[in-house]
Amino acid sequence: MKLFTRKPTPIECQKVVEIVTAYLEDALPARDRRRLEAHLAACPHCSGYLDQIRETIALTGSFEAEDLSLEALEDLTGIFRAWAADRA
């Protein structure tokens, strides 16, 4: 008797952009991590994007919200809100 296993639903490139931070922080559930890694193995554009994000992190280091000026924090918050509104 052969058991059938469902192949995981492929991840689209846009979803990679949305979850790459969680991936790098090792915060994705195992199933999503496997799906993302399968996508990265087959998509040179997304694997290149991941490399760019890793390089950006390496060059900028890390900082906390408290490290930003109030103006910079407000600017970044505005950019995020505009992005989120466009997605809705």
C-alpha positions in Angstrom: 0.0 0.0 0.0 1.4 3.3 -1.1 0.8 6.4 1.1 0.4 9.6 -0.8 1.9 12.8 0.6 0.8 16.2 -0.5 3.5 18.4 -1.9 3.6 21.7 0.0 2.1 24.6 -1.8 4.8 26.6 -3.5 5.7 30.0 -2.2 5.4 33.0 -4.6 8.2 35.5 -4.9 6.2 38.2 -3.2 5.7 36.0 -0.1 9.5 35.5 0.1 9.9 39.3 0.4 7.3 39.3 3.2 8.9 36.4 5.3 12.6 36.8 4.6 13.2 38.5 8.0 11.4 35.8 9.9 13.5 33.3 8.0 16.8 35.0 8.9 15.7 35.2 12.5 14.9 31.5 12.5 11.3 32.4 13.4 9.5 30.5 10.6 7.6 27.3 11.3 9.5 24.3 10.0 7.0 23.7 7.1 7.2 27.3 5.9 11.0 27.2 6.2 11.1 24.1 4.0 8.8 25.7 1.5 10.9 28.8 1.4 14.2 26.9 1.0 12.7 24.9 -1.9 11.7 28.2 -3.5 15.1 29.7 -3.0 16.8 26.6 -4.5 14.8 27.1 -7.7 14.6 30.9 -7.9 17.8 32.8 -8.6 16.0 36.2 -8.2 14.8 35.4 -4.6 18.1 33.7 -3.6 19.8 36.9 -4.9 17.4 39.0 -2.8 18.2 36.9 0.3 21.9 37.5 -0.3 21.3 41.3 -0.6 19.4 41.3 2.7 22.1 39.3 4.4 24.7 41.8 3.0 22.6 44.8 4.2 22.5 43.3 7.7 26.2 42.7 7.7 27.0 46.2 6.5 24.6 48.0 8.8 24.8 45.8 11.9 21.8 46.0 14.2 20.2 48.8 16.1 17.2 49.3 18.3 14.4 51.8 17.9 15.9 53.7 20.8 19.0 54.2 18.7 17.0 56.3 16.2 16.2 59.9 16.4 12.5 60.7 16.8 12.5 62.1 13.2 14.0 58.9 11.8 11.6 56.8 13.7 8.6 58.8 12.5 9.9 58.6 8.9 10.3 54.9 9.0 6.9 54.4 10.7 5.3 56.5 7.9 7.0 54.5 5.2 5.8 51.3 6.8 2.2 52.6 7.2 2.2 53.7 3.5 3.4 50.3 2.4 0.9 48.5 4.6 -2.0 50.7 3.2 -1.0 49.9 -0.4 -1.2 46.2 0.4 -4.7 46.4 1.9 
